[in-house]
Amino acid sequence: MRVVLAEDLFLLRDGLVRLLEAHGFEIAAAVDNGPGLTRALADLSPDVAIVDVRLPPSFTDEGLQCALTARREQPGLPVLVLSQHVEQLYARELLADGNGGVGYLLKDRVFDADQFIDAVRRVAAGGTAMDPQVIQQLLAQRAGQDSPLERLTPREREVIELMAQGRSNAAIAERLVVTERAVAKHTSNIFTKLGLPPSDDDNRRVLAVLAYLER
């Protein structure tokens, strides 16, 4: 699986290259600035791009904008964005086209190798990987006296958090130490209570839940 990596900090970039190669990824390019990222994505057509939001020369959101431009030119190009802080606007921009193959993680997640590599593989396969802190903030914003979220049981709230992160029923069951049948029942209840159409497609249901949380 070929990866284009964009990170301006040398030590983090070098560490990510070593981590990815240790897990069988091929590094097609590792760049440290926006123009280099744009060229690499256009010329190399990687299986997945891992991109720092803030890159030279602007150090604003250049990495994100380069990735979004590449997705418009190469529909479905998988992109996993790394950020120092939770910025819900970045998550919304990534999810705007509704096609999946996107991820948004805080850089702290990189230090959990298994979690990071799982996110890379999930995004490369066309899935969605959203940082738990982003999901928690969206849930907190939507919660309130008149919100349907208040009708969810504590277990259903655990399930919706994991579902919104991009976890499959099997992964949720393993995490919560319950059966897949129990998870399927919880997800059905969640969709009913939130007035969302049920779906067996993991990515579609993630996008549906995130769309609901961002209303």
SVG drawing of the C-alpha trace seen along z (x, -y; Angstrom):
<svg xmlns="http://www.w3.org/2000/svg" viewBox="-37 -32 51 44">
<polyline fill="none" stroke="black" stroke-width="0.4" points="0.0,0.0 1.6,-3.3 1.5,-6.3 2.2,-10.0 3.1,-11.6 3.2,-15.4 4.6,-16.6 6.9,-19.5 8.5,-18.4 11.5,-16.2 11.5,-14.0 7.7,-13.2 7.9,-12.7 10.9,-10.3 9.1,-8.5 6.0,-8.1 8.0,-6.8 9.6,-4.1 6.3,-3.2 4.5,-2.8 7.3,-0.9 7.4,1.5 3.8,2.3 4.3,3.0 3.4,-0.3 5.5,-1.7 6.3,-5.4 5.9,-6.9 6.8,-10.3 7.5,-12.1 7.3,-15.9 7.4,-18.9 5.4,-21.6 2.2,-22.3 3.6,-22.7 5.5,-19.4 2.3,-17.7 0.3,-19.0 2.9,-17.6 3.2,-14.3 -0.6,-13.7 -0.9,-14.6 2.1,-12.7 2.0,-9.6 -1.7,-8.8 -1.1,-7.0 -3.4,-4.5 -3.7,-6.9 -2.4,-10.3 -1.4,-11.2 -1.4,-14.9 -0.6,-17.5 -3.2,-20.3 -0.6,-23.0 2.2,-23.0 4.6,-25.6 4.6,-28.1 1.4,-29.5 1.2,-27.3 -2.6,-27.8 -4.6,-24.9 -2.5,-24.5 -2.1,-20.7 -5.9,-20.2 -6.6,-22.4 -4.1,-20.6 -5.7,-17.3 -9.2,-18.6 -8.1,-19.9 -6.5,-16.5 -9.8,-14.7 -11.7,-16.9 -9.3,-16.1 -9.1,-12.4 -12.5,-11.6 -12.3,-9.1 -8.6,-9.6 -8.2,-8.4 -6.9,-11.1 -6.1,-10.9 -5.5,-14.4 -3.4,-14.9 -4.0,-18.0 -2.5,-19.3 -5.8,-20.5 -9.5,-19.6 -10.9,-21.8 -14.5,-20.7 -14.4,-22.8 -11.6,-20.6 -13.7,-17.5 -16.7,-19.1 -14.7,-20.1 -13.3,-16.5 -16.7,-15.0 -18.4,-17.5 -18.4,-15.3 -19.9,-12.3 -17.7,-9.8 -15.8,-8.4 -12.1,-7.4 -11.3,-10.2 -9.9,-10.5 -9.2,-13.1 -6.9,-12.3 -5.1,-14.3 -1.3,-13.9 -1.4,-12.3 -3.0,-9.2 0.2,-8.6 1.9,-7.4 -0.6,-4.6 0.8,-2.6 -2.0,-0.1 -4.7,-2.7 -2.9,-4.8 -2.2,-2.0 -5.8,-0.8 -7.0,-4.3 -4.7,-4.4 -5.9,-1.0 -9.5,-1.9 -9.3,-5.2 -7.3,-3.5 -10.1,-0.9 -12.7,-3.8 -13.8,-3.9 -13.9,-6.8 -11.7,-7.3 -12.7,-10.2 -10.8,-11.2 -12.8,-10.3 -12.3,-13.9 -14.0,-15.3 -16.9,-13.0 -17.2,-13.8 -17.3,-17.5 -20.0,-17.0 -22.1,-14.9 -21.7,-17.6 -22.9,-20.3 -26.0,-18.3 -26.9,-17.2 -29.7,-19.2 -33.2,-19.0 -34.8,-18.8 -32.2,-16.6 -33.0,-13.0 -29.6,-12.2 -31.1,-12.5 -33.3,-9.5 -30.2,-7.2 -29.3,-4.8 -25.7,-5.0 -24.8,-1.9 -26.3,-3.4 -24.2,-6.5 -21.1,-4.3 -22.0,-2.6 -22.8,-5.9 -19.4,-7.3 -17.6,-4.2 -19.8,-4.0 -19.1,-7.7 -15.4,-7.0 -15.8,-4.5 -15.8,-1.2 -17.6,1.8 -20.1,3.8 -17.5,6.4 -15.0,3.9 -17.6,2.2 -18.5,5.6 -14.9,6.4 -14.3,3.0 -17.4,3.2 -17.1,7.0 -20.6,7.8 -22.0,9.8 -22.3,8.4 -26.1,9.2 -26.3,6.8 -24.4,4.1 -26.7,4.5 -29.7,4.1 -28.2,1.0 -27.4,-0.6 -31.0,0.1 -32.3,-1.6 -30.0,-4.6 -31.1,-5.1 -34.7,-4.9 -34.4,-7.4 -32.4,-9.8 -34.7,-9.5 -32.0,-8.2 -32.4,-5.6 -30.8,-2.3 -27.8,-1.0 -25.7,2.1 -22.9,0.1 -20.4,-0.9 -19.3,-4.0 -22.8,-5.2 -23.9,-4.9 -20.8,-6.8 -21.6,-9.6 -25.2,-9.6 -24.4,-9.9 -21.8,-12.6 -24.2,-14.6 -26.8,-14.4 -24.3,-15.5 -23.3,-18.5 -26.8,-19.9"/>
</svg>
